[in-house]
């Protein structure tokens, strides 16, 4: 495993910065080990719900200063899957799937890991409608981690 500590400056957009970091260093299986800092805004998608057989997704743009309590996920050459937990000024917490626009307020101190013997890709999954994680070994020709359940 390789480890890369980074610090993002005020105004940096976190998701795009992580994608660029991974591309610039040609990392094939990156993941977030830890992150703390603060943001001014973010677009989150909340857990899906099913009502009357219809799947709904709620996205929300939050524009307020918040502390990053956690940021976790995988980052590959073709995308990222990030979840966050954020603390508001009154101590309440909000979290969800990071869609976009997660902008640093004062700092974002991030430690990125890379599983050098693997390659992460995102493959469209018809069951979910999203590009889902597929894990391949760099030492074997077979795919090891595209798991599905029936």
N, CA, C and O atoms as a GROMACS GRO file, in nm:
protein
  600
    1UNK      N    1   0.085  -0.119   0.000
    1UNK     CA    2   0.000   0.000   0.000
    1UNK      C    3   0.088   0.124   0.000
    1UNK      O    4   0.189   0.131   0.071
    2UNK      N    5   0.050   0.219  -0.079
    2UNK     CA    6   0.116   0.349  -0.083
    2UNK      C    7   0.027   0.449  -0.012
    2UNK      O    8  -0.096   0.436  -0.013
    3UNK      N    9   0.088   0.550   0.051
    3UNK     CA   10   0.013   0.652   0.125
    3UNK      C   11   0.056   0.790   0.077
    3UNK      O   12   0.175   0.818   0.062
    4UNK      N   13  -0.044   0.877   0.052
    4UNK     CA   14  -0.019   1.011   0.001
    4UNK      C   15  -0.094   1.114   0.085
    4UNK      O   16  -0.215   1.129   0.069
    5UNK      N   17  -0.026   1.184   0.174
    5UNK     CA   18  -0.092   1.293   0.248
    5UNK      C   19  -0.097   1.419   0.161
    5UNK      O   20   0.002   1.456   0.098
    6UNK      N   21  -0.213   1.485   0.160
    6UNK     CA   22  -0.227   1.608   0.082
    6UNK      C   23  -0.306   1.710   0.163
    6UNK      O   24  -0.380   1.675   0.255
    7UNK      N   25  -0.289   1.836   0.128
    7UNK     CA   26  -0.369   1.943   0.188
    7UNK      C   27  -0.424   2.029   0.077
    7UNK      O   28  -0.349   2.080  -0.007
    8UNK      N   29  -0.555   2.046   0.077
    8UNK     CA   30  -0.620   2.133  -0.021
    8UNK      C   31  -0.641   2.271   0.040
    8UNK      O   32  -0.675   2.283   0.158
    9UNK      N   33  -0.621   2.372  -0.040
    9UNK     CA   34  -0.630   2.512   0.002
    9UNK      C   35  -0.774   2.564  -0.005
    9UNK      O   36  -0.859   2.502  -0.069
   10UNK      N   37  -0.802   2.678   0.061
   10UNK     CA   38  -0.934   2.739   0.052
   10UNK      C   39  -0.976   2.760  -0.094
   10UNK      O   40  -0.897   2.806  -0.177
   11UNK      N   41  -1.101   2.727  -0.123
   11UNK     CA   42  -1.157   2.744  -0.257
   11UNK      C   43  -1.144   2.622  -0.346
   11UNK      O   44  -1.209   2.615  -0.450
   12UNK      N   45  -1.060   2.525  -0.308
   12UNK     CA   46  -1.045   2.404  -0.390
   12UNK      C   47  -1.172   2.320  -0.382
   12UNK      O   48  -1.237   2.313  -0.278
   13UNK      N   49  -1.208   2.257  -0.494
   13UNK     CA   50  -1.322   2.165  -0.495
   13UNK      C   51  -1.266   2.025  -0.471
   13UNK      O   52  -1.179   1.979  -0.545
   14UNK      N   53  -1.313   1.958  -0.368
   14UNK     CA   54  -1.251   1.836  -0.318
   14UNK      C   55  -1.260   1.720  -0.418
   14UNK      O   56  -1.159   1.657  -0.448
   15UNK      N   57  -1.379   1.689  -0.468
   15UNK     CA   58  -1.394   1.572  -0.554
   15UNK      C   59  -1.308   1.584  -0.681
   15UNK      O   60  -1.236   1.490  -0.716
   16UNK      N   61  -1.315   1.697  -0.749
   16UNK     CA   62  -1.236   1.713  -0.870
   16UNK      C   63  -1.086   1.716  -0.839
   16UNK      O   64  -1.006   1.670  -0.920
   17UNK      N   65  -1.048   1.771  -0.724
   17UNK     CA   66  -0.908   1.772  -0.684
   17UNK      C   67  -0.856   1.631  -0.662
   17UNK      O   68  -0.744   1.599  -0.700
   18UNK      N   69  -0.938   1.546  -0.599
   18UNK     CA   70  -0.899   1.407  -0.577
   18UNK      C   71  -0.887   1.331  -0.710
   18UNK      O   72  -0.793   1.254  -0.729
   19UNK      N   73  -0.981   1.353  -0.800
   19UNK     CA   74  -0.974   1.288  -0.931
   19UNK      C   75  -0.848   1.331  -1.006
   19UNK      O   76  -0.781   1.248  -1.068
   20UNK      N   77  -0.814   1.460  -1.000
   20UNK     CA   78  -0.694   1.508  -1.068
   20UNK      C   79  -0.568   1.454  -1.002
   20UNK      O   80  -0.472   1.418  -1.070
   21UNK      N   81  -0.567   1.446  -0.868
   21UNK     CA   82  -0.453   1.391  -0.793
   21UNK      C   83  -0.426   1.248  -0.836
   21UNK      O   84  -0.311   1.211  -0.859
   22UNK      N   85  -0.531   1.168  -0.846
   22UNK     CA   86  -0.520   1.027  -0.886
   22UNK      C   87  -0.468   1.016  -1.029
   22UNK      O   88  -0.383   0.932  -1.058
   23UNK      N   89  -0.519   1.099  -1.119
   23UNK     CA   90  -0.474   1.095  -1.259
   23UNK      C   91  -0.329   1.140  -1.272
   23UNK      O   92  -0.251   1.078  -1.344
   24UNK      N   93  -0.293   1.248  -1.201
   24UNK     CA   94  -0.156   1.300  -1.211
   24UNK      C   95  -0.052   1.199  -1.163
   24UNK      O   96   0.060   1.197  -1.214
   25UNK      N   97  -0.088   1.117  -1.066
   25UNK     CA   98   0.006   1.019  -1.010
   25UNK      C   99  -0.016   0.879  -1.065
   25UNK      O  100   0.051   0.784  -1.024
   26UNK      N  101  -0.110   0.866  -1.158
   26UNK     CA  102  -0.142   0.738  -1.221
   26UNK      C  103  -0.173   0.630  -1.118
   26UNK      O  104  -0.125   0.517  -1.129
   27UNK      N  105  -0.254   0.666  -1.017
   27UNK     CA  106  -0.294   0.570  -0.914
   27UNK      C  107  -0.410   0.487  -0.968
   27UNK      O  108  -0.503   0.542  -1.028
   28UNK      N  109  -0.405   0.357  -0.949
   28UNK     CA  110  -0.506   0.267  -1.006
   28UNK      C  111  -0.613   0.222  -0.909
   28UNK      O  112  -0.721   0.179  -0.951
   29UNK      N  113  -0.586   0.231  -0.779
   29UNK     CA  114  -0.683   0.182  -0.680
   29UNK      C  115  -0.675   0.268  -0.555
   29UNK      O  116  -0.634   0.223  -0.448
   30UNK      N  117  -0.716   0.394  -0.569
   30UNK     CA  118  -0.706   0.489  -0.459
   30UNK      C  119  -0.830   0.484  -0.370
   30UNK      O  120  -0.940   0.454  -0.415
   31UNK      N  121  -0.807   0.514  -0.243
   31UNK     CA  122  -0.915   0.520  -0.145
   31UNK      C  123  -0.877   0.621  -0.039
   31UNK      O  124  -0.759   0.649  -0.019
   32UNK      N  125  -0.978   0.676   0.027
   32UNK     CA  126  -0.952   0.776   0.130
   32UNK      C  127  -0.932   0.708   0.264
   32UNK      O  128  -1.015   0.628   0.307
   33UNK      N  129  -0.823   0.740   0.329
   33UNK     CA  130  -0.795   0.687   0.462
   33UNK      C  131  -0.856   0.779   0.568
   33UNK      O  132  -0.919   0.732   0.663
   34UNK      N  133  -0.837   0.909   0.551
   34UNK     CA  134  -0.893   1.005   0.645
   34UNK      C  135  -0.902   1.142   0.580
   34UNK      O  136  -0.834   1.170   0.481
   35UNK      N  137  -0.987   1.226   0.636
   35UNK     CA  138  -1.000   1.364   0.591
   35UNK      C  139  -1.062   1.446   0.703
   35UNK      O  140  -1.159   1.405   0.766
   36UNK      N  141  -1.003   1.562   0.727
   36UNK     CA  142  -1.067   1.658   0.816
   36UNK      C  143  -1.042   1.796   0.759
   36UNK      O  144  -0.947   1.817   0.683
   37UNK      N  145  -1.127   1.889   0.796
   37UNK     CA  146  -1.117   2.024   0.745
   37UNK      C  147  -1.253   2.090   0.750
   37UNK      O  148  -1.338   2.054   0.832
   38UNK      N  149  -1.274   2.186   0.663
   38UNK     CA  150  -1.403   2.256   0.660
   38UNK      C  151  -1.438   2.292   0.517
   38UNK      O  152  -1.351   2.304   0.431
   39UNK      N  153  -1.568   2.309   0.493
   39UNK     CA  154  -1.618   2.344   0.360
   39UNK      C  155  -1.718   2.458   0.369
   39UNK      O  156  -1.771   2.490   0.476
   40UNK      N  157  -1.743   2.520   0.254
   40UNK     CA  158  -1.842   2.627   0.246
   40UNK      C  159  -1.971   2.582   0.177
   40UNK      O  160  -2.076   2.642   0.195
   41UNK      N  161  -1.960   2.475   0.097
   41UNK     CA  162  -2.078   2.427   0.025
   41UNK      C  163  -2.054   2.285  -0.024
   41UNK      O  164  -1.940   2.238  -0.030
   42UNK      N  165  -2.163   2.218  -0.059
   42UNK     CA  166  -2.156   2.083  -0.114
   42UNK      C  167  -2.292   2.048  -0.175
   42UNK      O  168  -2.395   2.100  -0.132
   43UNK      N  169  -2.291   1.960  -0.273
   43UNK     CA  170  -2.415   1.901  -0.322
   43UNK      C  171  -2.412   1.755  -0.279
   43UNK      O  172  -2.322   1.680  -0.316
   44UNK      N  173  -2.512   1.716  -0.201
   44UNK     CA  174  -2.524   1.579  -0.150
   44UNK      C  175  -2.645   1.510  -0.210
   44UNK      O  176  -2.746   1.574  -0.239
   45UNK      N  177  -2.633   1.379  -0.227
   45UNK     CA  178  -2.749   1.295  -0.258
   45UNK      C  179  -2.772   1.210  -0.136
   45UNK      O  180  -2.680   1.148  -0.083
   46UNK      N  181  -2.896   1.206  -0.092
   46UNK     CA  182  -2.931   1.127   0.026
   46UNK      C  183  -2.972   0.986  -0.015
   46UNK      O  184  -2.995   0.959  -0.133
   47UNK      N  185  -2.981   0.898   0.081
   47UNK     CA  186  -3.018   0.760   0.055
   47UNK      C  187  -3.148   0.756  -0.025
   47UNK      O  188  -3.239   0.836  -0.003
   48UNK      N  189  -3.155   0.661  -0.118
   48UNK     CA  190  -3.273   0.649  -0.201
   48UNK      C  191  -3.391   0.595  -0.120
   48UNK      O  192  -3.372   0.527  -0.020
   49UNK      N  193  -3.508   0.626  -0.166
   49UNK     CA  194  -3.628   0.571  -0.104
   49UNK      C  195  -3.717   0.516  -0.214
   49UNK      O  196  -3.710   0.558  -0.330
   50UNK      N  197  -3.801   0.422  -0.177
   50UNK     CA  198  -3.895   0.363  -0.272
   50UNK      C  199  -4.036   0.389  -0.221
   50UNK      O  200  -4.074   0.346  -0.112
   51UNK      N  201  -4.112   0.462  -0.302
   51UNK     CA  202  -4.250   0.492  -0.267
   51UNK      C  203  -4.338   0.451  -0.384
   51UNK      O  204  -4.320   0.498  -0.496
   52UNK      N  205  -4.435   0.364  -0.357
   52UNK     CA  206  -4.526   0.314  -0.461
   52UNK      C  207  -4.450   0.252  -0.577
   52UNK      O  208  -4.489   0.265  -0.693
   53UNK      N  209  -4.340   0.183  -0.545
   53UNK     CA  210  -4.262   0.116  -0.647
   53UNK      C  211  -4.169   0.205  -0.727
   53UNK      O  212  -4.102   0.160  -0.820
   54UNK      N  213  -4.164   0.334  -0.690
   54UNK     CA  214  -4.079   0.429  -0.762
   54UNK      C  215  -3.960   0.468  -0.675
   54UNK      O  216  -3.977   0.511  -0.560
   55UNK      N  217  -3.839   0.453  -0.730
   55UNK     CA  218  -3.717   0.491  -0.659
   55UNK      C  219  -3.697   0.640  -0.675
   55UNK      O  220  -3.698   0.693  -0.786
   56UNK      N  221  -3.677   0.708  -0.564
   56UNK     CA  222  -3.653   0.853  -0.569
   56UNK      C  223  -3.517   0.885  -0.510
   56UNK      O  224  -3.470   0.819  -0.417
   57UNK      N  225  -3.455   0.986  -0.565
   57UNK     CA  226  -3.326   1.035  -0.518
   57UNK      C  227  -3.343   1.182  -0.482
   57UNK      O  228  -3.396   1.261  -0.560
   58UNK      N  229  -3.298   1.217  -0.362
   58UNK     CA  230  -3.305   1.357  -0.323
   58UNK      C  231  -3.164   1.414  -0.320
   58UNK      O  232  -3.078   1.363  -0.248
   59UNK      N  233  -3.142   1.518  -0.398
   59UNK     CA  234  -3.016   1.591  -0.396
   59UNK      C  235  -3.040   1.727  -0.337
   59UNK      O  236  -3.146   1.787  -0.356
   60UNK      N  237  -2.939   1.777  -0.265
   60UNK     CA  238  -2.954   1.909  -0.203
   60UNK      C  239  -2.821   1.982  -0.206
   60UNK      O  240  -2.716   1.925  -0.177
   61UNK      N  241  -2.828   2.110  -0.243
   61UNK     CA  242  -2.710   2.197  -0.235
   61UNK      C  243  -2.713   2.263  -0.097
   61UNK      O  244  -2.810   2.330  -0.061
   62UNK      N  245  -2.607   2.244  -0.022
   62UNK     CA  246  -2.594   2.307   0.109
   62UNK      C  247  -2.487   2.415   0.097
   62UNK      O  248  -2.374   2.387   0.059
   63UNK      N  249  -2.523   2.538   0.129
   63UNK     CA  250  -2.429   2.649   0.126
   63UNK      C  251  -2.422   2.707   0.266
   63UNK      O  252  -2.502   2.792   0.304
   64UNK      N  253  -2.326   2.659   0.341
   64UNK     CA  254  -2.303   2.702   0.479
   64UNK      C  255  -2.169   2.646   0.523
   64UNK      O  256  -2.125   2.543   0.472
   65UNK      N  257  -2.103   2.712   0.617
   65UNK     CA  258  -1.977   2.658   0.666
   65UNK      C  259  -2.002   2.532   0.750
   65UNK      O  260  -2.087   2.532   0.839
   66UNK      N  261  -1.927   2.424   0.719
   66UNK     CA  262  -1.941   2.298   0.792
   66UNK      C  263  -1.805   2.234   0.810
   66UNK      O  264  -1.715   2.250   0.728
   67UNK      N  265  -1.790   2.161   0.921
   67UNK     CA  266  -1.669   2.085   0.948
   67UNK      C  267  -1.681   1.948   0.881
   67UNK      O  268  -1.787   1.886   0.885
   68UNK      N  269  -1.571   1.902   0.821
   68UNK     CA  270  -1.568   1.767   0.764
   68UNK      C  271  -1.538   1.672   0.880
   68UNK      O  272  -1.426   1.670   0.931
   69UNK      N  273  -1.637   1.594   0.920
   69UNK     CA  274  -1.618   1.496   1.027
   69UNK      C  275  -1.566   1.366   0.970
   69UNK      O  276  -1.495   1.291   1.037
   70UNK      N  277  -1.602   1.340   0.845
   70UNK     CA  278  -1.555   1.220   0.777
   70UNK      C  279  -1.576   1.236   0.628
   70UNK      O  280  -1.673   1.298   0.583
   71UNK      N  281  -1.484   1.179   0.553
   71UNK     CA  282  -1.498   1.169   0.407
   71UNK      C  283  -1.434   1.037   0.370
   71UNK      O  284  -1.316   1.014   0.399
   72UNK      N  285  -1.510   0.952   0.306
   72UNK     CA  286  -1.462   0.818   0.275
   72UNK      C  287  -1.502   0.782   0.133
   72UNK      O  288  -1.596   0.838   0.077
   73UNK      N  289  -1.430   0.687   0.075
   73UNK     CA  290  -1.468   0.642  -0.058
   73UNK      C  291  -1.351   0.590  -0.140
   73UNK      O  292  -1.238   0.579  -0.092
   74UNK      N  293  -1.383   0.557  -0.265
   74UNK     CA  294  -1.284   0.508  -0.361
   74UNK      C  295  -1.273   0.607  -0.476
   74UNK      O  296  -1.370   0.674  -0.512
   75UNK      N  297  -1.152   0.614  -0.532
   75UNK     CA  298  -1.126   0.704  -0.644
   75UNK      C  299  -1.049   0.626  -0.749
   75UNK      O  300  -0.948   0.563  -0.719
   76UNK      N  301  -1.098   0.630  -0.872
   76UNK     CA  302  -1.030   0.561  -0.981
   76UNK      C  303  -1.005   0.659  -1.094
   76UNK      O  304  -1.045   0.776  -1.086
   77UNK      N  305  -0.940   0.612  -1.198
   77UNK     CA  306  -0.913   0.697  -1.313
   77UNK      C  307  -1.042   0.742  -1.382
   77UNK      O  308  -1.044   0.843  -1.451
   78UNK      N  309  -1.150   0.665  -1.361
   78UNK     CA  310  -1.276   0.698  -1.430
   78UNK      C  311  -1.389   0.740  -1.337
   78UNK      O  312  -1.505   0.737  -1.377
   79UNK      N  313  -1.357   0.779  -1.215
   79UNK     CA  314  -1.462   0.830  -1.128
   79UNK      C  315  -1.433   0.811  -0.982
   79UNK      O  316  -1.332   0.752  -0.943
   80UNK      N  317  -1.523   0.862  -0.900
   80UNK     CA  318  -1.509   0.854  -0.755
   80UNK      C  319  -1.645   0.824  -0.693
   80UNK      O  320  -1.749   0.864  -0.745
   81UNK      N  321  -1.642   0.754  -0.581
   81UNK     CA  322  -1.761   0.729  -0.502
   81UNK      C  323  -1.728   0.774  -0.360
   81UNK      O  324  -1.655   0.706  -0.288
   82UNK      N  325  -1.781   0.890  -0.321
   82UNK     CA  326  -1.747   0.951  -0.194
   82UNK      C  327  -1.872   0.972  -0.108
   82UNK      O  328  -1.977   1.012  -0.158
   83UNK      N  329  -1.857   0.946   0.021
   83UNK     CA  330  -1.961   0.977   0.120
   83UNK      C  331  -1.899   1.065   0.226
   83UNK      O  332  -1.780   1.054   0.256
   84UNK      N  333  -1.981   1.153   0.284
   84UNK     CA  334  -1.930   1.244   0.385
   84UNK      C  335  -2.027   1.258   0.502
   84UNK      O  336  -2.147   1.234   0.489
   85UNK      N  337  -1.971   1.297   0.614
   85UNK     CA  338  -2.047   1.334   0.732
   85UNK      C  339  -1.996   1.473   0.772
   85UNK      O  340  -1.876   1.492   0.791
   86UNK      N  341  -2.087   1.569   0.783
   86UNK     CA  342  -2.050   1.709   0.805
   86UNK      C  343  -2.117   1.765   0.930
   86UNK      O  344  -2.234   1.736   0.957
   87UNK      N  345  -2.042   1.844   1.006
   87UNK     CA  346  -2.095   1.907   1.127
   87UNK      C  347  -2.133   2.052   1.101
   87UNK      O  348  -2.055   2.129   1.045
   88UNK      N  349  -2.254   2.087   1.142
   88UNK     CA  350  -2.303   2.224   1.125
   88UNK      C  351  -2.266   2.309   1.247
   88UNK      O  352  -2.219   2.257   1.348
   89UNK      N  353  -2.288   2.441   1.236
   89UNK     CA  354  -2.250   2.534   1.342
   89UNK      C  355  -2.322   2.508   1.474
   89UNK      O  356  -2.271   2.544   1.580
   90UNK      N  357  -2.439   2.446   1.469
   90UNK     CA  358  -2.515   2.418   1.591
   90UNK      C  359  -2.489   2.279   1.647
   90UNK      O  360  -2.553   2.237   1.743
   91UNK      N  361  -2.395   2.208   1.588
   91UNK     CA  362  -2.361   2.073   1.636
   91UNK      C  363  -2.440   1.962   1.569
   91UNK      O  364  -2.411   1.845   1.592
   92UNK      N  365  -2.539   1.996   1.487
   92UNK     CA  366  -2.612   1.891   1.415
   92UNK      C  367  -2.524   1.839   1.303
   92UNK      O  368  -2.426   1.901   1.263
   93UNK      N  369  -2.562   1.722   1.252
   93UNK     CA  370  -2.480   1.653   1.152
   93UNK      C  371  -2.566   1.620   1.031
   93UNK      O  372  -2.684   1.586   1.044
   94UNK      N  373  -2.505   1.630   0.912
   94UNK     CA  374  -2.571   1.591   0.788
   94UNK      C  375  -2.469   1.509   0.709
   94UNK      O  376  -2.348   1.530   0.719
   95UNK      N  377  -2.519   1.415   0.632
   95UNK     CA  378  -2.427   1.334   0.552
   95UNK      C  379  -2.495   1.274   0.433
   95UNK      O  380  -2.618   1.272   0.424
   96UNK      N  381  -2.414   1.226   0.340
   96UNK     CA  382  -2.468   1.162   0.222
   96UNK      C  383  -2.359   1.140   0.118
   96UNK      O  384  -2.240   1.151   0.147
   97UNK      N  385  -2.404   1.110  -0.004
   97UNK     CA  386  -2.318   1.085  -0.118
   97UNK      C  387  -2.277   1.219  -0.178
   97UNK      O  388  -2.362   1.301  -0.210
   98UNK      N  389  -2.147   1.241  -0.195
   98UNK     CA  390  -2.098   1.366  -0.251
   98UNK      C  391  -2.119   1.365  -0.403
   98UNK      O  392  -2.060   1.285  -0.475
   99UNK      N  393  -2.205   1.455  -0.449
   99UNK     CA  394  -2.230   1.470  -0.593
   99UNK      C  395  -2.125   1.563  -0.653
   99UNK      O  396  -2.060   1.529  -0.751
  100UNK      N  397  -2.110   1.682  -0.592
  100UNK     CA  398  -2.023   1.783  -0.653
  100UNK      C  399  -2.010   1.902  -0.559
  100UNK      O  400  -2.073   1.907  -0.453
  101UNK      N  401  -1.929   1.998  -0.599
  101UNK     CA  402  -1.919   2.130  -0.538
  101UNK      C  403  -1.886   2.127  -0.389
  101UNK      O  404  -1.940   2.208  -0.313
  102UNK      N  405  -1.800   2.035  -0.345
  102UNK     CA  406  -1.755   2.032  -0.206
  102UNK      C  407  -1.632   2.123  -0.197
  102UNK      O  408  -1.520   2.081  -0.223
  103UNK      N  409  -1.656   2.249  -0.158
  103UNK     CA  410  -1.554   2.354  -0.166
  103UNK      C  411  -1.491   2.379  -0.029
  103UNK      O  412  -1.561   2.399   0.070
  104UNK      N  413  -1.358   2.378  -0.026
  104UNK     CA  414  -1.282   2.394   0.098
  104UNK      C  415  -1.299   2.536   0.151
  104UNK      O  416  -1.290   2.634   0.076
  105UNK      N  417  -1.325   2.546   0.283
  105UNK     CA  418  -1.332   2.676   0.348
  105UNK      C  419  -1.193   2.718   0.397
  105UNK      O  420  -1.138   2.817   0.348
  106UNK      N  421  -1.134   2.644   0.492
  106UNK     CA  422  -1.002   2.680   0.544
  106UNK      C  423  -0.895   2.579   0.504
  106UNK      O  424  -0.784   2.617   0.468
  107UNK      N  425  -0.929   2.450   0.511
  107UNK     CA  426  -0.834   2.346   0.475
  107UNK      C  427  -0.908   2.215   0.455
  107UNK      O  428  -1.019   2.196   0.506
  108UNK      N  429  -0.847   2.125   0.383
  108UNK     CA  430  -0.890   1.985   0.378
  108UNK      C  431  -0.762   1.903   0.383
  108UNK      O  432  -0.685   1.901   0.287
  109UNK      N  433  -0.741   1.837   0.495
  109UNK     CA  434  -0.624   1.752   0.514
  109UNK      C  435  -0.667   1.609   0.487
  109UNK      O  436  -0.747   1.552   0.561
  110UNK      N  437  -0.612   1.552   0.380
  110UNK     CA  438  -0.659   1.424   0.330
  110UNK      C  439  -0.542   1.328   0.320
  110UNK      O  440  -0.433   1.365   0.277
  111UNK      N  441  -0.565   1.203   0.361
  111UNK     CA  442  -0.466   1.099   0.339
  111UNK      C  443  -0.528   0.998   0.243
  111UNK      O  444  -0.631   0.937   0.272
  112UNK      N  445  -0.462   0.983   0.127
  112UNK     CA  446  -0.508   0.893   0.022
  112UNK      C  447  -0.421   0.768   0.025
  112UNK      O  448  -0.299   0.777   0.033
  113UNK      N  449  -0.485   0.652   0.020
  113UNK     CA  450  -0.412   0.527   0.007
  113UNK      C  451  -0.426   0.475  -0.135
  113UNK      O  452  -0.520   0.512  -0.206
  114UNK      N  453  -0.335   0.390  -0.175
  114UNK     CA  454  -0.344   0.327  -0.306
  114UNK      C  455  -0.305   0.181  -0.292
  114UNK      O  456  -0.195   0.150  -0.247
  115UNK      N  457  -0.395   0.092  -0.330
  115UNK     CA  458  -0.369  -0.053  -0.327
  115UNK      C  459  -0.301  -0.087  -0.459
  115UNK      O  460  -0.367  -0.119  -0.558
  116UNK      N  461  -0.168  -0.080  -0.460
  116UNK     CA  462  -0.090  -0.084  -0.584
  116UNK      C  463  -0.108  -0.212  -0.665
  116UNK      O  464  -0.088  -0.210  -0.786
  117UNK      N  465  -0.145  -0.324  -0.602
  117UNK     CA  466  -0.161  -0.447  -0.679
  117UNK      C  467  -0.299  -0.463  -0.742
  117UNK      O  468  -0.330  -0.568  -0.800
  118UNK      N  469  -0.382  -0.360  -0.731
  118UNK     CA  470  -0.518  -0.368  -0.784
  118UNK      C  471  -0.548  -0.250  -0.876
  118UNK      O  472  -0.476  -0.150  -0.879
  119UNK      N  473  -0.656  -0.267  -0.950
  119UNK     CA  474  -0.705  -0.159  -1.034
  119UNK      C  475  -0.855  -0.145  -1.010
  119UNK      O  476  -0.929  -0.243  -1.020
  120UNK      N  477  -0.899  -0.023  -0.980
  120UNK     CA  478  -1.040   0.006  -0.964
  120UNK      C  479  -1.093   0.065  -1.094
  120UNK      O  480  -1.029   0.151  -1.155
  121UNK      N  481  -1.209   0.018  -1.135
  121UNK     CA  482  -1.281   0.080  -1.246
  121UNK      C  483  -1.426   0.092  -1.204
  121UNK      O  484  -1.468   0.032  -1.105
  122UNK      N  485  -1.502   0.169  -1.278
  122UNK     CA  486  -1.645   0.184  -1.251
  122UNK      C  487  -1.718   0.128  -1.372
  122UNK      O  488  -1.697   0.173  -1.485
  123UNK      N  489  -1.804   0.031  -1.348
  123UNK     CA  490  -1.877  -0.038  -1.454
  123UNK      C  491  -2.027  -0.018  -1.431
  123UNK      O  492  -2.076  -0.034  -1.319
  124UNK      N  493  -2.098   0.017  -1.538
  124UNK     CA  494  -2.242   0.039  -1.524
  124UNK      C  495  -2.311  -0.088  -1.477
  124UNK      O  496  -2.292  -0.195  -1.534
  125UNK      N  497  -2.391  -0.074  -1.373
  125UNK     CA  498  -2.467  -0.185  -1.316
  125UNK      C  499  -2.614  -0.159  -1.348
  125UNK      O  500  -2.673  -0.063  -1.298
  126UNK      N  501  -2.673  -0.244  -1.430
  126UNK     CA  502  -2.812  -0.224  -1.472
  126UNK      C  503  -2.909  -0.229  -1.354
  126UNK      O  504  -3.015  -0.166  -1.358
  127UNK      N  505  -2.873  -0.303  -1.250
  127UNK     CA  506  -2.962  -0.315  -1.134
  127UNK      C  507  -2.969  -0.184  -1.054
  127UNK      O  508  -3.074  -0.152  -0.998
  128UNK      N  509  -2.859  -0.109  -1.050
  128UNK     CA  510  -2.857   0.015  -0.972
  128UNK      C  511  -2.868   0.140  -1.058
  128UNK      O  512  -2.910   0.245  -1.011
  129UNK      N  513  -2.828   0.128  -1.184
  129UNK     CA  514  -2.828   0.244  -1.272
  129UNK      C  515  -2.706   0.332  -1.255
  129UNK      O  516  -2.702   0.443  -1.308
  130UNK      N  517  -2.606   0.284  -1.182
  130UNK     CA  518  -2.485   0.361  -1.157
  130UNK      C  519  -2.362   0.284  -1.201
  130UNK      O  520  -2.365   0.162  -1.214
  131UNK      N  521  -2.253   0.358  -1.223
  131UNK     CA  522  -2.124   0.295  -1.244
  131UNK      C  523  -2.073   0.246  -1.109
  131UNK      O  524  -2.042   0.327  -1.022
  132UNK      N  525  -2.065   0.115  -1.092
  132UNK     CA  526  -2.027   0.057  -0.963
  132UNK      C  527  -1.883   0.007  -0.967
  132UNK      O  528  -1.827  -0.020  -1.073
  133UNK      N  529  -1.824  -0.005  -0.849
  133UNK     CA  530  -1.685  -0.045  -0.835
  133UNK      C  531  -1.661  -0.186  -0.887
  133UNK      O  532  -1.734  -0.280  -0.855
  134UNK      N  533  -1.555  -0.199  -0.967
  134UNK     CA  534  -1.507  -0.328  -1.013
  134UNK      C  535  -1.358  -0.333  -0.979
  134UNK      O  536  -1.284  -0.242  -1.014
  135UNK      N  537  -1.315  -0.439  -0.912
  135UNK     CA  538  -1.177  -0.452  -0.865
  135UNK      C  539  -1.108  -0.562  -0.945
  135UNK      O  540  -1.156  -0.675  -0.951
  136UNK      N  541  -0.995  -0.528  -1.006
  136UNK     CA  542  -0.915  -0.624  -1.080
  136UNK      C  543  -0.777  -0.632  -1.018
  136UNK      O  544  -0.725  -0.532  -0.968
  137UNK      N  545  -0.719  -0.750  -1.022
  137UNK     CA  546  -0.582  -0.768  -0.974
  137UNK      C  547  -0.487  -0.733  -1.087
  137UNK      O  548  -0.511  -0.768  -1.203
  138UNK      N  549  -0.379  -0.664  -1.054
  138UNK     CA  550  -0.277  -0.631  -1.154
  138UNK      C  551  -0.188  -0.752  -1.183
  138UNK      O  552  -0.110  -0.750  -1.277
  139UNK      N  553  -0.200  -0.858  -1.102
  139UNK     CA  554  -0.115  -0.976  -1.116
  139UNK      C  555  -0.186  -1.093  -1.181
  139UNK      O  556  -0.124  -1.195  -1.212
  140UNK      N  557  -0.317  -1.079  -1.202
  140UNK     CA  558  -0.395  -1.187  -1.262
  140UNK      C  559  -0.477  -1.130  -1.375
  140UNK      O  560  -0.496  -1.009  -1.383
  141UNK      N  561  -0.524  -1.216  -1.461
  141UNK     CA  562  -0.606  -1.168  -1.572
  141UNK      C  563  -0.754  -1.169  -1.538
  141UNK      O  564  -0.834  -1.109  -1.610
  142UNK      N  565  -0.792  -1.236  -1.430
  142UNK     CA  566  -0.935  -1.243  -1.398
  142UNK      C  567  -0.976  -1.127  -1.308
  142UNK      O  568  -0.896  -1.074  -1.231
  143UNK      N  569  -1.100  -1.091  -1.318
  143UNK     CA  570  -1.156  -0.988  -1.232
  143UNK      C  571  -1.189  -1.051  -1.098
  143UNK      O  572  -1.250  -1.158  -1.091
  144UNK      N  573  -1.148  -0.983  -0.990
  144UNK     CA  574  -1.167  -1.038  -0.857
  144UNK      C  575  -1.284  -0.979  -0.781
  144UNK      O  576  -1.334  -1.042  -0.689
  145UNK      N  577  -1.330  -0.860  -0.817
  145UNK     CA  578  -1.421  -0.792  -0.728
  145UNK      C  579  -1.549  -0.739  -0.786
  145UNK      O  580  -1.612  -0.653  -0.724
  146UNK      N  581  -1.593  -0.784  -0.901
  146UNK     CA  582  -1.722  -0.742  -0.953
  146UNK      C  583  -1.825  -0.842  -0.904
  146UNK      O  584  -1.860  -0.936  -0.975
  147UNK      N  585  -1.872  -0.820  -0.784
  147UNK     CA  586  -1.961  -0.916  -0.721
  147UNK      C  587  -2.106  -0.872  -0.737
  147UNK      O  588  -2.138  -0.754  -0.722
  148UNK      N  589  -2.191  -0.966  -0.766
  148UNK     CA  590  -2.333  -0.938  -0.771
  148UNK      C  591  -2.405  -1.049  -0.694
  148UNK      O  592  -2.355  -1.160  -0.680
  149UNK      N  593  -2.520  -1.016  -0.645
  149UNK     CA  594  -2.604  -1.115  -0.576
  149UNK      C  595  -2.737  -1.122  -0.648
  149UNK      O  596  -2.784  -1.022  -0.703
  150UNK      N  597  -2.796  -1.236  -0.647
  150UNK     CA  598  -2.926  -1.255  -0.713
  150UNK      C  599  -3.034  -1.256  -0.607
  150UNK      O  600  -3.152  -1.270  -0.639
   0.00000   0.00000   0.00000
